[in-house]
Amino acid sequence: MKKVAYMEWVKVRKPVRYELGGSAVMPVSISDLPEAHRKIDINDFNLYGYRPLLAKIAAHYGVSAKQVVTTQGTSMANYLACAAVVSRGDEVLVEKPAYEPLLGIPRLLGARIRRFNRPFRRGFHVDLAEIEKKISKRTRLIVLTNMHNPSGVLTSNEVLREVQRMAQRVGAYVLVDEVYLDFLEARPRSAVHLGSNVIVTSSLTKAFGFDGLRCGWILASPKIAKTIWRLQDFFGVNGAVPAEKISVAAFQHLGRFQKRTMSILRTNRPLVEKFLHDHETELRCVLPDGGSVCFPRLNRRESARKFAQRLLTKYETAVAPGYFFEMSQHFRIGFGGPTENLRGGLRQISRALKR
């Protein structure tokens, strides 16, 4: 049976004292959104989307509500976006290193996978020349993340436009997972505006701390959006009304929650940068352009998987091993949580490195 090893690891591992394995900002409490109490209702019209929520998402991106499909988080958004345009035997180009589900979804759909590298030595940047070399008339979809998961590196819209043009020339689509883009205070314009063959996914889960609402979405051309809604019929009649109503309330105060996120990162990121500077003989890292994660590489023979397991069992600290992202010498540190948790976790990683 096929499985997503990363998801299984996230869900079944035991809680630890210092949790640095996640990639989201710390969760929002319901007390941070008092309007939520007034929004609780179990009935409303939300067939093919709760209209007020579609309108809020559309306004956030400057698109038509006809271009928005709501989903259960970004994970379901990515699956539906791929399934809407990919058939068995189609060729799909996926970035490397990649977030595991983005590689697993086209495989699950029976696609033939080809890869384009975002190597560590090039700062994890997209190499247009390699995509040009790998793309063919058989290519149906190009998949990438922006900001890149796991490195946090930003891809400019100029580069994405070139990817869009390459895909357009062979009749292919581009899927851009933008779930980390809202971590940027000055968020670039969404890639959905680059062309009708670009599909974008995102959610409230990572950058705003609303993981429990599972409010995700897809942005696409009206034609593709309609196809995705029909595909969504196989997975559920409609979304959960209480969650969608509270999501509308969250959008009404999104600026306030983004300020909360920026405050957390302005406090936490310098701690991580100092830690990386203090351990530059043991670790090498491409500093992220933003967001709540970094992806250092061990400068030793010990695999990062073994190191992460040692952190977990002996130092009560969790990081995400790089093998989930196809990089065996790397591990991902999440720094969007409570500052004291981060301080403690970094101290434990320092001790493990010195041992």
C-alpha positions as CSV (number, residue, x, y, z in Angstrom):
1,M,0.0,0.0,0.0
2,K,1.3,3.4,-0.9
3,K,1.8,5.9,1.9
4,V,3.3,9.3,2.6
5,A,6.1,8.6,5.0
6,Y,6.4,12.2,6.1
7,M,2.7,12.4,7.0
8,E,2.9,9.2,9.0
9,W,6.0,10.5,10.8
10,V,4.1,13.7,11.7
11,K,1.0,11.9,13.0
12,V,2.4,8.9,14.9
13,R,5.6,10.0,16.6
14,K,5.5,10.8,20.3
15,P,5.3,14.4,21.5
16,V,8.7,15.8,22.6
17,R,9.7,18.6,24.9
18,Y,11.2,20.7,22.1
19,E,9.2,20.6,18.9
20,L,11.1,22.0,15.9
21,G,9.8,19.6,13.3
22,G,6.8,21.6,12.1
23,S,6.7,24.3,9.5
24,A,3.8,26.5,10.6
25,V,3.6,29.5,12.9
26,M,2.2,28.7,16.4
27,P,-1.6,28.0,16.4
28,V,-4.1,30.8,17.0
29,S,-6.3,30.4,20.0
30,I,-10.1,31.0,19.6
31,S,-9.7,33.8,22.1
32,D,-7.6,35.6,19.5
33,L,-10.7,35.6,17.2
34,P,-13.7,36.4,19.4
35,E,-15.9,36.7,16.3
36,A,-15.6,32.9,16.0
37,H,-18.1,32.3,18.8
38,R,-20.7,34.2,16.9
39,K,-20.0,32.4,13.6
40,I,-20.7,28.9,15.0
41,D,-23.6,27.4,12.9
42,I,-24.0,24.1,11.3
43,N,-26.2,25.0,8.4
44,D,-25.8,27.3,5.4
45,F,-25.6,27.2,1.7
46,N,-22.1,26.1,0.6
47,L,-22.6,23.8,-2.4
48,Y,-19.6,24.3,-4.7
49,G,-18.2,26.7,-2.2
50,Y,-19.3,28.9,0.7
51,R,-19.9,32.2,-1.2
52,P,-18.6,34.6,1.5
53,L,-15.4,32.5,1.8
54,L,-14.9,32.4,-2.0
55,A,-15.3,36.1,-2.1
56,K,-12.7,36.7,0.6
57,I,-10.1,34.4,-1.0
58,A,-10.7,36.0,-4.4
59,A,-10.3,39.5,-3.0
60,H,-7.1,38.5,-1.2
61,Y,-5.6,37.5,-4.6
62,G,-7.3,40.0,-6.9
63,V,-9.0,37.2,-8.9
64,S,-12.6,36.3,-9.8
65,A,-14.5,34.0,-7.4
66,K,-15.0,31.7,-10.4
67,Q,-11.3,31.0,-10.2
68,V,-11.4,29.8,-6.5
69,V,-12.0,26.2,-5.3
70,T,-12.0,25.7,-1.5
71,T,-10.5,22.5,-0.2
72,Q,-9.5,20.7,3.0
73,G,-6.0,22.3,3.5
74,T,-3.2,22.6,0.9
75,S,-2.6,18.8,0.8
76,M,-6.1,18.2,-0.7
77,A,-5.7,21.3,-2.9
78,N,-2.5,19.8,-4.4
79,Y,-4.1,16.4,-5.0
80,L,-7.2,17.9,-6.7
81,A,-5.1,20.3,-8.8
82,C,-2.9,17.5,-10.1
83,A,-5.8,15.1,-10.6
84,A,-7.7,17.7,-12.7
85,V,-5.0,17.9,-15.4
86,V,-3.0,14.7,-15.1
87,S,-3.9,11.3,-16.5
88,R,-2.2,7.9,-16.2
89,G,0.9,7.9,-18.4
90,D,1.3,11.7,-18.5
91,E,4.7,13.1,-17.8
92,V,5.1,15.4,-14.8
93,L,8.2,17.5,-14.0
94,V,8.7,17.8,-10.2
95,E,11.4,19.9,-8.4
96,K,14.1,18.2,-6.4
97,P,14.4,18.3,-3.5
98,A,10.6,18.2,-3.1
99,Y,8.1,18.0,-0.3
100,E,7.2,14.3,-0.3
101,P,3.4,14.5,-1.1
102,L,4.1,16.7,-4.2
103,L,6.1,13.8,-5.6
104,G,3.7,11.1,-4.3
105,I,0.5,12.6,-5.8
106,P,1.5,12.3,-9.5
107,R,2.9,8.8,-8.8
108,L,-0.5,7.9,-7.2
109,L,-2.2,9.2,-10.4
110,G,0.0,6.9,-12.5
111,A,2.0,9.7,-14.1
112,R,5.6,9.3,-15.3
113,I,7.9,11.4,-13.1
114,R,10.8,13.5,-14.3
115,R,12.9,15.8,-12.1
116,F,14.5,19.1,-12.3
117,N,17.1,19.9,-9.7
118,R,17.3,22.8,-7.2
119,P,20.8,21.9,-5.9
120,F,22.2,23.0,-2.6
121,R,25.3,24.3,-4.3
122,R,23.1,26.7,-6.3
123,G,21.2,27.9,-3.2
124,F,18.2,25.8,-4.1
125,H,17.3,28.2,-7.0
126,V,15.3,27.1,-10.0
127,D,17.5,26.4,-13.0
128,L,15.6,27.4,-16.1
129,A,18.1,25.8,-18.4
130,E,17.5,22.4,-16.8
131,I,13.7,22.7,-17.1
132,E,14.1,23.7,-20.7
133,K,16.2,20.6,-21.2
134,K,13.8,18.2,-19.4
135,I,10.5,19.5,-20.7
136,S,9.0,17.8,-23.8
137,K,5.8,17.5,-25.7
138,R,4.8,14.7,-23.4
139,T,5.0,17.0,-20.3
140,R,1.6,17.7,-18.8
141,L,2.5,19.4,-15.5
142,I,5.4,21.2,-13.9
143,V,5.3,21.2,-10.0
144,L,7.2,23.5,-7.7
145,T,6.8,25.3,-4.3
146,N,7.3,29.0,-3.7
147,M,8.7,29.7,-1.2
148,H,10.6,26.4,-1.6
149,N,9.8,23.7,0.9
150,P,12.1,22.7,2.6
151,S,14.7,25.6,2.1
152,G,12.5,28.7,2.3
153,V,14.1,30.1,-0.9
154,L,11.9,32.5,-3.0
155,T,11.5,32.2,-6.7
156,S,10.9,35.5,-8.5
157,N,7.9,36.0,-10.7
158,E,10.3,36.7,-13.6
159,V,11.6,33.1,-13.3
160,L,8.1,31.7,-12.8
161,R,7.0,33.6,-16.0
162,E,9.7,31.8,-17.9
163,V,8.5,28.4,-16.5
164,Q,4.9,29.3,-17.5
165,R,6.0,30.2,-21.0
166,M,8.0,26.9,-21.4
167,A,4.9,25.0,-20.2
168,Q,2.6,26.9,-22.5
169,R,4.7,26.1,-25.6
170,V,4.1,22.3,-25.0
171,G,0.5,22.6,-23.8
172,A,1.4,21.9,-20.1
173,Y,0.3,23.4,-16.8
174,V,2.3,24.7,-13.9
175,L,1.3,24.0,-10.3
176,V,2.8,26.4,-7.7
177,D,2.3,25.6,-4.1
178,E,2.3,29.0,-2.4
179,V,1.4,28.1,1.1
180,Y,4.6,29.7,2.5
181,L,4.4,32.9,0.4
182,D,2.2,34.6,3.0
183,F,5.1,34.5,5.4
184,L,6.5,37.4,3.5
185,E,5.5,40.8,4.8
186,A,5.6,42.2,1.2
187,R,4.1,39.2,-0.5
188,P,4.8,39.0,-4.2
189,R,1.9,38.9,-6.6
190,S,0.6,35.3,-6.9
191,A,1.8,33.2,-9.8
192,V,-1.9,32.7,-10.8
193,H,-1.7,36.0,-12.7
194,L,1.0,34.8,-15.0
195,G,-1.2,32.8,-17.3
196,S,-4.3,30.6,-17.6
197,N,-2.0,27.5,-17.5
198,V,-0.9,28.3,-13.9
199,I,-2.6,26.7,-11.0
200,V,-1.9,27.9,-7.4
201,T,-2.6,26.3,-4.1
202,S,-2.4,27.7,-0.5
203,S,-4.2,27.8,2.8
204,L,-4.6,29.5,6.2
205,T,-2.7,26.7,7.9
206,K,0.9,27.7,7.8
207,A,1.5,31.4,7.8
208,F,-1.6,32.4,9.9
209,G,-1.8,29.7,12.5
210,F,-5.3,28.4,11.6
211,D,-4.3,24.7,11.0
212,G,-7.4,23.4,12.7
213,L,-9.8,25.1,10.3
214,R,-8.3,23.2,7.3
215,C,-9.1,26.1,5.1
216,G,-7.3,25.5,1.8
217,W,-7.9,26.6,-1.8
218,I,-6.9,26.4,-5.4
219,L,-6.7,29.3,-7.8
220,A,-7.0,28.4,-11.5
221,S,-8.7,29.5,-14.7
222,P,-12.5,29.3,-14.5
223,K,-12.5,26.3,-16.8
224,I,-10.0,24.3,-14.7
225,A,-11.7,25.5,-11.5
226,K,-15.0,24.0,-12.8
227,T,-13.3,20.7,-13.5
228,I,-11.8,20.7,-10.0
229,W,-15.2,21.3,-8.4
230,R,-16.6,18.3,-10.4
231,L,-13.7,16.2,-9.2
232,Q,-14.3,17.4,-5.6
233,D,-17.7,15.8,-5.8
234,F,-16.0,12.4,-5.4
235,F,-14.5,13.5,-2.0
236,G,-17.3,15.3,-0.3
237,V,-20.6,17.0,-0.9
238,N,-19.5,20.3,0.7
239,G,-17.2,21.8,3.3
240,A,-17.8,22.0,7.0
241,V,-20.0,25.0,7.5
242,P,-18.7,26.1,11.0
243,A,-15.1,25.9,9.7
244,E,-15.9,27.9,6.6
245,K,-17.8,30.6,8.6
246,I,-14.9,31.0,11.0
247,S,-12.5,31.1,8.0
248,V,-14.4,34.1,6.7
249,A,-13.9,35.8,10.1
250,A,-10.2,35.0,10.0
251,F,-10.0,36.7,6.6
252,Q,-11.6,39.8,8.0
253,H,-8.7,40.1,10.4
254,L,-5.9,38.6,8.2
255,G,-3.7,41.7,8.6
256,R,-3.7,41.4,12.3
257,F,-2.7,37.8,12.2
258,Q,0.0,38.5,9.7
259,K,1.4,41.1,12.1
260,R,1.4,38.4,14.8
261,T,3.3,36.0,12.5
262,M,5.9,38.7,11.6
263,S,6.4,39.5,15.3
264,I,7.1,35.8,16.1
265,L,9.6,35.5,13.2
266,R,11.3,38.8,14.0
267,T,12.0,37.4,17.4
268,N,12.9,33.8,16.4
269,R,14.8,34.1,13.2
270,P,17.8,36.0,14.8
271,L,18.1,33.1,17.3
272,V,18.4,30.6,14.4
273,E,20.8,32.7,12.4
274,K,23.1,33.0,15.5
275,F,22.8,29.3,16.1
276,L,23.9,28.6,12.4
277,H,26.7,31.1,12.7
278,D,28.0,29.5,16.0
279,H,27.9,26.1,14.3
280,E,29.3,26.9,10.9
281,T,32.0,24.2,11.2
282,E,29.3,21.5,11.9
283,L,26.6,22.9,9.6
284,R,26.1,24.6,6.3
285,C,22.9,26.3,5.4
286,V,21.2,28.4,2.7
287,L,19.4,31.1,4.6
288,P,15.7,31.3,3.7
289,D,14.3,34.4,2.1
290,G,11.5,34.2,4.6
291,G,9.2,31.8,6.4
292,S,9.5,29.7,9.4
293,V,12.0,26.9,8.3
294,C,15.6,26.4,7.4
295,F,17.3,23.4,6.0
296,P,20.9,23.0,7.2
297,R,23.3,20.2,6.1
298,L,25.5,18.2,8.4
299,N,29.2,18.5,7.7
300,R,29.9,15.0,9.1
301,R,29.5,11.4,8.0
302,E,26.6,10.7,10.3
303,S,23.3,10.8,8.3
304,A,20.8,13.4,9.2
305,R,18.2,10.7,9.8
306,K,20.4,9.1,12.5
307,F,21.2,12.5,13.9
308,A,17.5,13.4,14.1
309,Q,16.7,10.1,15.8
310,R,19.4,10.8,18.3
311,L,18.0,14.2,19.0
312,L,14.6,12.7,19.5
313,T,15.6,9.9,21.9
314,K,18.4,11.5,23.8
315,Y,17.7,15.2,23.7
316,E,13.9,15.4,23.6
317,T,14.0,17.5,20.4
318,A,12.3,16.9,17.1
319,V,13.5,18.2,13.7
320,A,12.4,16.9,10.3
321,P,15.0,14.5,8.8
322,G,16.1,15.4,5.3
323,Y,15.3,12.0,3.8
324,F,11.6,13.2,3.7
325,F,12.9,15.8,1.2
326,E,15.4,13.5,-0.6
327,M,18.4,15.1,1.1
328,S,20.0,12.6,3.5
329,Q,22.5,15.0,5.0
330,H,20.0,17.7,5.7
331,F,17.4,18.3,8.4
332,R,14.7,20.9,8.6
333,I,14.3,23.2,11.6
334,G,11.0,24.9,12.2
335,F,11.1,28.2,14.1
336,G,7.5,29.5,14.0
337,G,6.7,28.2,17.5
338,P,7.1,29.7,21.0
339,T,10.4,31.4,21.5
340,E,11.4,29.5,24.6
341,N,10.7,26.2,22.9
342,L,13.0,27.3,20.1
343,R,15.7,28.4,22.5
344,G,15.6,25.1,24.3
345,G,15.6,23.1,21.1
346,L,18.5,24.9,19.7
347,R,20.5,24.3,22.9
348,Q,19.8,20.6,22.6
349,I,20.9,20.5,19.0
350,S,24.1,22.3,20.0
351,R,24.7,19.7,22.6
352,A,24.1,16.9,20.1
353,L,26.5,18.4,17.6
354,K,29.2,18.8,20.2
355,R,28.8,15.2,21.2
